C-alpha cells in the first residue's frame, strides 16, 4: 500500500496506477450533489468559491451525525456517477482528486486524463470503519445543506484504490450498450 501525505505533495498522483492501493493522509473535502451544483453555479456566475479547488481532493460523502467523542459520524462513499456532470468544470478549476464508489462516464475519464487528476474508490458499506480514519472535521461551506454541506476532513491513512489514474487507465471495464 502506497502512503501519500497531501501536505507534502500532489505530484505523486501522476505516478499512481489504476488498481494501486493508497493510504491517504491530509485534508480532503466532502461534497455531494447539492454542494457540487452550488460550486458550479458559483463558477459559472463568476462568484468566489468557499473552498480552494486547486490541488483539492473531494470525497463524495454525506456523513451521519457525529457521536460525542468522535471526529465524525459514519462516512461511507456515495455513487460517483451522480457528480459526473459537474466534474469537468471542477477539474478545469484545479480539482486534483475525487473519492467515491462506482464507475465514471467515459467523458469524465477523459477529463481526468486531460487535467492529470485521479479518481479513487473506497470501501462501500464501511462508513463506520472509514470514520476511524478521520481525525478532525468541520463544516466549511453550505451549512444549510446539513449532511451535504462541504466539510473539511483531516484524514490519516484513509484507505483507497486508484480507480482511474492520471493517464485515463481504469479498473472498470468499458461498457457499451446495445439498443
C-alpha positions as CSV (number, residue, x, y, z in Angstrom):
1,X,0.0,0.0,0.0
2,X,1.4,3.4,-1.0
3,X,1.3,6.1,1.7
4,X,0.5,9.6,0.5
5,X,0.6,12.7,2.6
6,X,-1.3,15.5,0.8
7,X,0.6,18.2,2.8
8,X,3.8,17.0,1.2
9,X,3.0,16.7,-2.4
10,X,0.3,16.1,-5.0
11,X,2.9,15.3,-7.7
12,X,2.8,11.7,-6.6
13,X,-0.8,11.5,-8.1
14,X,0.6,11.4,-11.6
15,X,2.8,8.3,-10.7
16,X,-0.2,6.3,-9.4
17,X,-1.5,3.4,-11.5
18,X,-5.1,2.1,-11.7
19,X,-5.5,-0.7,-9.2
20,X,-2.9,0.6,-6.7
21,X,-3.9,0.7,-3.0
22,X,-3.3,4.0,-1.2
23,X,-3.3,5.2,2.4
24,X,-4.1,8.9,2.1
25,X,-3.3,11.4,4.9
26,X,-4.1,15.2,4.9
27,X,-7.0,17.4,4.2
28,X,-9.9,16.4,2.0
29,X,-13.4,17.9,1.5
30,X,-16.7,16.2,1.4
31,X,-19.2,17.3,-1.2
32,X,-22.3,15.6,-2.8
33,X,-24.8,16.6,-5.4
34,X,-26.2,19.8,-4.0
35,X,-22.7,21.2,-3.0
36,X,-21.5,20.3,-6.5
37,X,-24.4,22.2,-8.0
38,X,-23.6,25.3,-5.9
39,X,-19.9,25.2,-6.7
40,X,-20.5,25.0,-10.4
41,X,-23.2,27.8,-10.3
42,X,-20.7,30.0,-8.5
43,X,-18.0,29.3,-11.1
44,X,-20.4,29.9,-14.0
45,X,-21.6,33.1,-12.2
46,X,-18.1,34.4,-11.6
47,X,-18.6,34.3,-7.8
48,X,-15.8,33.3,-5.4
49,X,-15.7,29.7,-4.2
50,X,-16.0,28.8,-0.5
51,X,-13.0,26.4,-0.8
52,X,-9.9,26.3,-2.9
53,X,-10.2,23.7,-5.7
54,X,-6.6,24.0,-6.8
55,X,-5.0,20.7,-5.7
56,X,-8.1,19.7,-3.7
57,X,-9.4,16.2,-3.1
58,X,-13.2,15.8,-2.8
59,X,-14.8,12.9,-1.1
60,X,-18.3,12.1,-2.3
61,X,-19.8,11.6,1.1
62,X,-22.6,12.9,3.4
63,X,-21.6,11.9,6.9
64,X,-24.1,10.9,9.5
65,X,-24.5,12.8,12.8
66,X,-21.2,13.0,14.8
67,X,-21.4,11.0,18.0
68,X,-20.0,12.6,21.2
69,X,-16.2,12.0,21.5
70,X,-15.8,11.3,17.8
71,X,-14.4,13.4,14.9
72,X,-17.2,12.4,12.6
73,X,-20.1,10.0,12.2
74,X,-20.3,7.2,9.7
75,X,-18.8,8.4,6.4
76,X,-19.1,6.0,3.6
77,X,-18.8,6.9,-0.1
78,X,-21.8,7.8,-2.3
79,X,-22.2,6.9,-6.0
80,X,-19.8,9.0,-8.0
81,X,-21.6,9.0,-11.3
82,X,-24.1,11.4,-9.8
83,X,-21.3,14.0,-9.9
84,X,-20.3,13.3,-13.5
85,X,-22.0,16.4,-15.0
86,X,-20.2,18.7,-12.5
87,X,-16.7,17.1,-12.6
88,X,-15.2,18.5,-15.8
89,X,-15.7,22.1,-14.7
90,X,-14.2,21.4,-11.2
91,X,-11.2,19.6,-12.8
92,X,-10.7,22.6,-15.0
93,X,-10.5,24.7,-11.9
94,X,-7.8,22.6,-10.3
95,X,-9.5,19.7,-8.6
96,X,-6.9,17.0,-8.3
97,X,-8.6,14.0,-6.8
98,X,-12.1,12.5,-6.2
99,X,-13.1,9.7,-3.9
100,X,-16.3,7.7,-4.2
101,X,-17.7,4.4,-5.4
102,X,-18.6,3.0,-8.8
103,X,-17.6,3.7,-12.4
104,X,-17.4,7.1,-14.1
105,X,-18.6,8.2,-17.5
106,X,-16.2,7.9,-20.4
107,X,-16.2,11.7,-20.7
108,X,-15.2,12.1,-17.1
109,X,-12.4,9.6,-17.6
110,X,-11.1,11.7,-20.5
111,X,-11.3,14.9,-18.4
112,X,-9.4,13.2,-15.6
113,X,-6.7,12.3,-18.1
114,X,-6.7,15.8,-19.6
115,X,-6.2,17.5,-16.2
116,X,-4.0,14.8,-14.7
117,X,-6.4,14.1,-11.9
118,X,-7.1,10.8,-10.1
119,X,-10.3,9.1,-9.2
120,X,-10.2,6.9,-6.1
121,X,-12.7,4.4,-4.7
122,X,-13.1,3.3,-1.2
123,X,-15.0,0.7,0.7
124,X,-18.7,1.0,0.4
125,X,-20.8,-0.3,3.4
126,X,-17.9,0.5,5.7
127,X,-18.7,4.1,6.8
128,X,-18.1,3.4,10.5
129,X,-14.7,1.9,9.7
130,X,-13.8,4.8,7.4
131,X,-14.8,7.3,10.1
132,X,-11.9,5.9,12.2
133,X,-9.5,7.4,9.7
134,X,-11.0,10.9,10.2
135,X,-9.1,12.8,12.9
136,X,-10.8,16.2,12.6
137,X,-13.9,17.6,10.8
138,X,-15.6,20.9,10.4
139,X,-18.2,22.4,8.1
140,X,-16.5,24.6,5.5
141,X,-19.5,25.7,3.4
142,X,-23.2,25.4,2.7
143,X,-24.1,24.5,6.3
144,X,-27.8,24.8,5.3
145,X,-27.4,21.5,3.3
146,X,-27.0,19.5,6.5
147,X,-25.1,16.3,5.8
148,X,-24.5,17.5,2.2
149,X,-22.6,20.6,3.5
150,X,-19.0,20.8,2.4
151,X,-16.8,19.5,5.3
152,X,-13.1,19.8,5.7
153,X,-11.7,16.5,7.0
154,X,-8.3,15.7,8.3
155,X,-7.7,12.1,7.5
156,X,-4.9,9.6,8.4
157,X,-4.1,6.6,6.3
158,X,-7.6,6.7,4.6
159,X,-7.8,3.5,2.6
160,X,-8.3,4.0,-1.2
161,X,-7.9,2.2,-4.5
162,X,-6.9,4.1,-7.7
163,X,-9.9,3.5,-9.9
164,X,-8.9,5.9,-12.8
165,X,-5.3,7.2,-12.9
166,X,-4.0,10.4,-14.5
167,X,-3.4,8.6,-17.8
168,X,-7.0,7.6,-18.0
169,X,-6.5,4.0,-17.2
170,X,-9.4,2.4,-15.3
171,X,-10.0,-0.7,-13.2
172,X,-13.5,-0.8,-14.7
173,X,-14.4,-2.5,-18.0
174,X,-15.6,-0.2,-20.7
175,X,-19.3,-0.8,-21.1
176,X,-21.2,-0.5,-24.3
177,X,-24.9,-0.7,-24.5
178,X,-26.8,-2.1,-27.5
179,X,-30.1,-0.7,-28.5
